[in-house]
């Protein structure tokens, strides 16, 4: 068995380590944690810049991997499986913090009432449209939801989204077009 302090594992040693970890061996889990912590932190930091939140999502990633270890079927490498969990956890964390931020700002706006240049009817229409869009976004598939959130809420460029999602810019463009169409369809159903 490979110890947690070995810097390099051969493929077969890693396979043994992964099998032991998946069987619940805590020493093997610790070794995998030490080995993949920098990679997971790097993946998460592509979504989140706040150090504390990055550490929270890294922890959530490893906890989720441990809890869901029975779902690892070996169809991909453990590294690939773990980074996909990290991306999923990161995406959820970004969505959660964005929604919390939006709700917090909405609460502040609501307490002040409409500005002098806003009449109450216009403010109500914008608020209702915002709720409809939020409901529409919640009904989209995760991929479409995430790409729209990255573009319109995080205000990322196509290049930045390409880096975040690990896909070419052309894929970002097609995913954005697809997501916009799906959101229009969902909003038409809601209306």
C-alpha positions as CSV (number, residue, x, y, z in Angstrom):
1,X,0.0,0.0,0.0
2,X,1.2,3.5,-0.8
3,X,1.7,5.8,2.2
4,X,0.2,9.3,2.3
5,X,3.7,10.7,2.1
6,X,4.7,9.2,-1.3
7,X,4.9,11.9,-3.9
8,X,4.5,9.5,-6.9
9,X,2.3,6.5,-7.3
10,X,2.4,4.2,-10.1
11,X,-0.9,3.5,-11.8
12,X,-1.3,0.1,-10.1
13,X,-0.4,1.6,-6.7
14,X,-3.1,4.2,-7.2
15,X,-5.6,1.6,-8.2
16,X,-4.9,-0.2,-5.0
17,X,-5.2,3.0,-3.0
18,X,-8.5,3.9,-4.6
19,X,-9.9,0.5,-4.1
20,X,-8.9,0.6,-0.4
21,X,-10.4,4.1,0.0
22,X,-13.6,3.0,-1.7
23,X,-13.8,0.1,0.7
24,X,-13.7,2.6,3.6
25,X,-10.0,2.5,4.5
26,X,-9.4,5.9,6.3
27,X,-5.7,5.9,5.7
28,X,-6.3,5.4,2.0
29,X,-8.8,8.3,2.0
30,X,-6.3,10.5,3.8
31,X,-3.7,9.6,1.2
32,X,-6.1,10.5,-1.6
33,X,-7.0,13.7,0.1
34,X,-3.4,14.8,0.4
35,X,-2.7,13.8,-3.2
36,X,-5.8,15.5,-4.7
37,X,-6.3,18.4,-2.4
38,X,-4.2,20.8,-4.6
39,X,-6.0,19.8,-7.8
40,X,-9.5,20.1,-6.2
41,X,-8.6,23.5,-4.7
42,X,-7.4,24.6,-8.1
43,X,-10.6,23.5,-9.8
44,X,-12.8,25.2,-7.1
45,X,-10.8,28.4,-7.3
46,X,-11.8,28.6,-11.0
47,X,-15.4,29.2,-9.7
48,X,-14.8,31.0,-6.5
49,X,-12.2,33.5,-5.4
50,X,-12.9,33.8,-1.7
51,X,-10.4,31.6,0.1
52,X,-12.8,30.6,2.9
53,X,-15.5,29.6,0.4
54,X,-12.9,27.7,-1.7
55,X,-11.9,25.7,1.4
56,X,-15.6,25.0,2.2
57,X,-16.2,23.7,-1.3
58,X,-13.1,21.6,-1.2
59,X,-14.3,20.0,2.0
60,X,-17.8,19.5,0.6
61,X,-16.2,17.8,-2.4
62,X,-14.3,15.3,-0.4
63,X,-17.2,14.7,1.9
64,X,-19.5,14.1,-1.1
65,X,-17.0,11.8,-2.7
66,X,-16.8,9.8,0.5
67,X,-20.5,9.6,0.9
68,X,-21.1,8.7,-2.7
69,X,-18.1,6.3,-3.0
70,X,-20.4,3.4,-3.9
71,X,-21.3,5.3,-7.1
72,X,-17.7,5.2,-8.4
73,X,-17.8,2.5,-11.1
74,X,-14.3,3.0,-12.4
75,X,-15.5,4.0,-15.9
76,X,-13.2,7.0,-15.6
77,X,-10.2,7.7,-13.4
78,X,-10.7,8.6,-9.7
79,X,-9.1,11.9,-10.5
80,X,-11.7,12.6,-13.2
81,X,-14.6,11.5,-11.0
82,X,-13.3,13.7,-8.1
83,X,-12.9,16.8,-10.3
84,X,-16.4,16.4,-11.7
85,X,-17.7,16.4,-8.1
86,X,-15.6,19.5,-7.4
87,X,-17.1,21.2,-10.4
88,X,-20.6,20.3,-9.4
89,X,-20.1,21.4,-5.8
90,X,-18.5,24.7,-7.0
91,X,-21.4,25.4,-9.3
92,X,-23.9,24.8,-6.5
93,X,-21.9,27.0,-4.2
94,X,-21.8,29.8,-6.7
95,X,-25.5,29.5,-7.4
96,X,-26.2,29.5,-3.6
97,X,-24.2,32.6,-2.9
98,X,-25.6,34.4,-5.9
99,X,-29.2,33.6,-4.9
100,X,-28.4,34.7,-1.3
101,X,-26.8,37.9,-2.6
102,X,-29.8,38.6,-4.8
103,X,-32.3,37.9,-2.0
104,X,-30.2,40.2,0.3
105,X,-30.2,43.0,-2.2
106,X,-33.9,42.5,-3.0
107,X,-34.6,42.9,0.8
108,X,-32.7,46.1,0.9
109,X,-34.5,47.5,-2.2
110,X,-37.8,46.5,-0.8
111,X,-37.2,48.4,2.5
112,X,-36.5,51.7,0.7
113,X,-39.3,51.5,-1.7
114,X,-39.1,52.7,-5.3
115,X,-36.7,55.5,-6.1
116,X,-38.0,58.9,-7.1
117,X,-37.5,58.1,-10.8
118,X,-39.6,54.9,-10.4
119,X,-43.3,54.7,-10.0
120,X,-44.7,51.8,-8.0
121,X,-46.2,50.1,-11.0
122,X,-42.8,49.9,-12.9
123,X,-41.1,48.6,-9.8
124,X,-43.7,45.9,-9.4
125,X,-43.4,44.9,-13.0
126,X,-39.6,44.6,-12.8
127,X,-39.9,42.6,-9.6
128,X,-42.5,40.3,-11.1
129,X,-40.4,39.8,-14.2
130,X,-37.4,39.0,-12.0
131,X,-39.3,36.4,-10.1
132,X,-40.5,34.8,-13.4
133,X,-36.9,34.7,-14.7
134,X,-35.8,33.1,-11.4
135,X,-38.5,30.5,-11.7
136,X,-37.5,29.9,-15.3
137,X,-33.9,29.4,-14.4
138,X,-34.8,26.9,-11.7
139,X,-36.6,24.8,-14.3
140,X,-33.6,24.6,-16.6
141,X,-31.1,21.7,-16.7
142,X,-28.0,22.4,-14.6
143,X,-25.8,23.0,-17.7
144,X,-28.1,25.6,-19.1
145,X,-28.7,27.2,-15.7
146,X,-25.0,27.4,-14.9
147,X,-24.0,28.9,-18.2
148,X,-26.7,31.6,-18.0
149,X,-25.8,32.4,-14.4
150,X,-22.1,32.7,-15.3
151,X,-22.9,35.1,-18.2
152,X,-25.6,37.3,-16.7
153,X,-25.2,37.1,-13.0
154,X,-21.4,36.6,-12.7
155,X,-20.9,38.8,-15.8
156,X,-18.2,36.6,-17.2
157,X,-16.9,36.9,-20.7
158,X,-17.1,34.0,-23.1
159,X,-13.3,33.4,-22.5
160,X,-13.8,33.4,-18.8
161,X,-16.7,31.0,-19.1
162,X,-14.5,28.8,-21.3
163,X,-11.9,28.7,-18.5
164,X,-14.5,28.1,-15.8
165,X,-16.3,25.2,-17.5
166,X,-13.2,23.8,-19.2
167,X,-14.6,23.9,-22.7
168,X,-13.7,25.8,-25.9
169,X,-15.2,29.3,-26.5
170,X,-17.2,27.9,-29.4
171,X,-18.8,25.4,-27.0
172,X,-19.6,28.3,-24.6
173,X,-21.3,30.2,-27.5
174,X,-23.4,27.2,-28.5
175,X,-24.3,26.4,-24.9
176,X,-25.4,30.0,-24.3
177,X,-27.6,30.0,-27.4
178,X,-29.1,26.7,-26.4
179,X,-29.7,27.9,-22.8
180,X,-31.3,31.2,-24.0
181,X,-33.7,29.3,-26.2
182,X,-34.6,26.9,-23.4
183,X,-35.2,29.8,-21.0
184,X,-37.4,31.6,-23.6
185,X,-39.4,28.3,-24.0
186,X,-39.7,27.9,-20.2
187,X,-40.8,31.5,-19.8
188,X,-43.4,31.2,-22.5
189,X,-44.8,28.1,-20.7
190,X,-44.9,30.0,-17.4
191,X,-46.7,33.1,-18.9
